[in-house]
Amino acid sequence: MSDPVRMCIHCRGRYLQAQLIRLQCQNNQIQPFQGYGRSFYLCHSCIHDKKLAKRLAKQCNNKTYLTIELGEHIKEMVANG
């Protein structure tokens, strides 16, 4: 059986699911996936993109979440596992 392929919401690239970071929006905050609810994927190269905050705000339907600290927040989440 083949491995599942998923799409990065930022670059629209298709990667194996194991190579992507799975996140979700809860209460207008970006969090690691907790096992339930809707989620989305990001590739490791898109984490460093400066336009990522705008894409994530759109994903979470939150126009006020456009901050520079968002990229740092995601990098920290990825580093901590």
N, C-alpha and C positions, 0 to 999 in steps of 0.2 A: 504494500500500500504506500502511496506517495505521501510526503509531508505536506501539511497545509500551507498554502501561500496566501499572504495578506498584503494589503496595500497601505503604504505610509500616507497619512492624510495631508502631509505638506508637499512632498515632491511627487506623489502619486506613483512612486516606484513600487514594484512588486518584489517581495522578499519572502523567504521562508519565515514562518511564524516565530521560530526560535531566535531569529536574528533581529527581531523588532522589540520595541519597548511598548508594553500595553498599559494604557492610562485610561482614566475615566473622569467625568465631571460629576461632582456631588456638591450641592449647595453652592454652585458657581465657583468651585475650587477644583483645581487639577490635582488628582490623587492617583497613586498606583492602583491598578485594578484589584478589587477586593473579592472577586469571585461571583458577583451578581450585578445585574444591571447592564446598561449599554457601555461599550468601551470603544477605544480607537487605538491605532498603532502609530508609532513614530520610529523612523530609522535613526541610527546613531549619528549619521552625518547631518541630519536636519536639526538636531539639538543645538548646534552652533549657529544656526541661521538667524539673522536679526529680524526677519519678518515672521518668525514663528509665533510671536505673541499675538499678532493680528489673526492668524489662522486659528489659534487655540481659543481666542475670544469668540470667534465665529462658531467654532465647534461647540462651545458651552453656552451660546446665546447670551453672552455677557459683554456688553460694549465697554464697561468700566474696568475690565480686567486687563487692559492694555498697559502693562508696566514692563520696564526693563528687568525688574527683579524676577519676572516669570522664567526667563531663560536660566537664571542662576538657580531658581527653585527646582526646575526640572533636572538640571545637571546634578544637583545635590541628591534628588530622589534616585537617580540612576546610580550614583556612586554608593549610596547606602543600600541599594538593592531593593 
